[in-house]
Amino acid sequence: MTDAPAPSAPPSPSAPSSPPSKAPKAPDASRRSERSRRAILDAALELVGESGFAKLTIEAIAARAGVGKQTIYRWWPSKAAVLFEACVLKGTGPAAAELPDTGDLAADLRTVLRATVDELSDPRLDAPTRALVSETANDPELGRALTEKLLEPQLQAYARRLRAAQEAGQADPGTDVRVALELLVAPLFHRWLNRTLPLTHAYADTVLDLALRGLAPRP
């Protein structure tokens, strides 16, 4: 009589398979580039405020920002171009957003002109802005960019507010809006740029009062 074959052991349950491990994410190059870009722009503003535009160098900006100078040259052709973009980013000068419209033209313009005085008098922005204005005398392309990206948007905001005042009967509809807005802002920039006399809220109020006389609706 032959022995019966021994029963085979039941199969052992297989261990649950672990999920495949995810490969580590590669660093976000765009985010890293944006951090470097902002560090460069901040460094340019800081250095101009500390030592002036004449002593500003690409090497100094790179060292302060913690990047190689080739990184800067890859994005900007000159130190003036770096400073220009820094000023655009920081919003140097009166804000290009819409001017307030509370229904009181005098109060709205007084708020904006006083804010302009404060911004032009801010030591953090004074040196960079002066440097840019000075550079435009020798760099027509920079001058066009300064007008297009910084100055003109601000002036157009004034123009829209003055047109709204004309439509509301608060300003003479026959007034040339462009001339009117230049009567408001040009004296402030002239006094700031040439340092003829202190630029103060009181001066801005006086400029506004005189301009409003010319803007008043004719009887």
C-alpha positions in Angstrom: 0.0 0.0 0.0 1.5 3.3 -1.0 1.6 6.2 1.3 -0.7 9.0 0.4 1.0 12.2 -0.6 1.3 14.7 2.2 -1.1 17.6 1.8 0.6 20.7 0.5 0.8 23.8 2.8 -1.7 26.4 2.0 -0.2 29.4 0.1 0.9 32.2 2.4 -1.0 35.4 1.8 1.1 37.8 -0.2 2.2 41.0 1.5 0.3 44.1 0.4 2.3 45.9 -2.2 3.5 49.4 -1.2 2.6 52.2 -3.5 5.4 53.3 -5.8 7.5 56.0 -4.3 7.1 59.4 -5.9 10.1 61.0 -7.4 11.2 64.2 -5.6 9.9 67.3 -7.3 12.4 69.3 -9.3 12.9 72.8 -7.9 10.5 75.3 -9.5 12.8 77.2 -11.8 10.3 80.0 -12.5 9.8 80.6 -8.7 13.5 80.6 -8.1 14.0 83.0 -11.0 11.3 85.3 -9.6 13.0 85.3 -6.2 16.4 86.2 -7.8 14.8 88.9 -9.9 13.1 90.6 -6.9 16.4 90.3 -4.9 18.2 92.1 -7.7 15.6 94.9 -8.0 15.6 95.4 -4.2 19.4 95.5 -4.1 19.5 98.1 -6.9 17.1 100.4 -4.9 19.0 99.9 -1.7 22.4 100.6 -3.2 21.3 103.7 -5.1 19.9 105.1 -1.9 23.2 104.3 -0.1 25.8 105.5 -2.5 24.1 107.1 -5.5 23.7 106.1 -9.1 27.2 107.0 -10.2 28.8 104.5 -7.8 26.2 101.8 -8.6 27.7 98.8 -10.4 26.3 95.5 -11.7 28.9 93.7 -9.6 27.6 95.4 -6.4 24.0 94.6 -7.3 24.9 91.0 -7.9 26.8 90.7 -4.6 24.0 92.3 -2.6 21.4 90.1 -4.3 23.4 86.9 -3.9 23.5 86.1 -7.6 26.1 86.0 -10.4 26.5 89.2 -12.5 25.8 87.1 -15.6 22.3 86.5 -14.2 21.7 90.2 -14.2 23.1 90.7 -17.7 20.8 87.9 -19.0 17.8 90.0 -18.0 18.9 93.6 -18.2 21.4 95.4 -20.5 22.5 98.0 -18.0 22.3 99.2 -14.4 19.9 101.9 -15.6 17.5 99.2 -16.9 17.7 97.4 -13.6 16.9 100.5 -11.7 14.0 101.4 -14.1 12.3 98.1 -13.5 12.9 98.4 -9.8 11.1 101.7 -9.8 8.2 100.3 -11.9 7.9 97.4 -9.5 7.9 99.6 -6.4 5.6 102.1 -8.0 7.9 105.1 -7.7 5.8 108.3 -8.1 2.1 108.9 -7.7 0.1 105.7 -8.0 -1.2 105.0 -11.5 -4.5 103.6 -10.1 -7.7 105.6 -10.4 -7.8 108.8 -8.4 -10.4 109.0 -5.7 -13.8 110.3 -6.7 -15.8 111.2 -3.7 -17.7 113.9 -5.6 -15.5 116.6 -4.1 -12.9 117.5 -6.7 -10.9 119.8 -4.5 -10.7 117.2 -1.6 -9.8 114.4 -4.0 -7.0 116.3 -5.7 -5.7 117.6 -2.4 -5.4 114.0 -1.1 -3.5 112.9 -4.2 -1.2 115.9 -4.4 -0.2 115.6 -0.8 0.5 111.9 -1.3 2.7 112.9 -4.3 4.7 115.2 -2.0 5.1 112.4 0.5 6.4 110.0 -2.1 8.8 112.4 -3.7 10.1 113.3 -0.3 10.6 109.6 0.7 14.4 109.0 1.0 13.9 105.4 -0.2 12.6 106.7 -3.6 14.2 110.1 -3.9 17.6 108.9 -5.1 16.3 106.2 -7.5 13.9 108.6 -9.1 16.5 111.3 -9.5 18.9 108.8 -11.0 16.4 107.7 -13.6 15.4 111.3 -14.5 19.1 112.2 -14.9 19.8 109.1 -17.1 17.0 110.0 -19.5 18.9 113.0 -20.6 21.5 110.7 -22.3 19.3 107.7 -23.0 16.3 108.5 -25.2 15.1 104.9 -25.1 15.0 104.9 -21.3 13.2 108.3 -21.5 10.5 106.8 -23.7 10.1 103.8 -21.4 9.9 106.1 -18.3 7.2 108.2 -19.9 5.3 105.2 -21.2 5.4 102.9 -18.1 5.6 105.4 -15.2 4.7 108.9 -16.1 1.9 108.6 -18.7 -0.3 106.1 -16.7 -0.2 108.5 -13.8 -1.2 111.5 -15.9 -4.0 109.6 -17.6 -5.4 108.9 -14.1 -5.5 112.6 -13.5 -7.1 113.2 -16.9 -9.9 110.7 -16.2 -10.7 112.3 -12.8 -10.8 115.8 -14.4 -13.1 114.6 -17.2 -15.4 113.1 -14.6 -15.5 116.5 -12.9 -16.4 118.2 -16.2 -19.2 115.7 -16.7 -20.5 116.4 -13.2 -20.4 120.1 -13.7 -17.6 120.7 -11.3 -15.1 121.9 -13.9 -15.4 124.0 -17.0 -16.1 121.7 -19.9 -14.1 123.8 -22.2 -10.9 123.4 -20.2 -8.0 121.5 -21.9 -7.7 118.5 -19.5 -4.0 117.9 -20.4 -3.0 121.4 -19.7 -5.0 121.4 -16.5 -3.4 118.3 -15.1 0.1 119.6 -15.9 -0.8 122.8 -14.0 -1.4 120.5 -11.0 1.6 118.1 -11.1 4.4 120.1 -13.0 5.0 122.6 -10.2 5.5 119.8 -7.7 8.0 118.0 -9.9 9.8 121.2 -10.7 10.3 122.2 -7.1 11.4 118.6 -6.2 13.8 118.2 -9.1 15.5 121.6 -8.8 15.3 121.9 -5.1 14.3 125.5 -5.5 12.3 125.5 -2.2 11.0 122.9 0.2 8.3 120.6 -1.2 5.5 120.6 1.3 1.8 119.9 1.7 1.2 123.7 2.0 2.8 124.3 -1.3 0.7 121.5 -2.9 -2.4 123.1 -1.4 -1.5 126.5 -2.9 -0.9 125.0 -6.4 -4.2 123.2 -6.2 -6.1 126.4 -5.1 -4.7 128.3 -8.1 -5.4 125.5 -10.5 -9.0 125.1 -9.3 -9.6 128.8 -10.0 -8.8 128.1 -13.7 -10.9 124.9 -13.7 -14.0 126.5 -12.1 -17.1 126.4 -14.4 -17.8 129.7 -16.1 -21.0 131.5 -15.2 
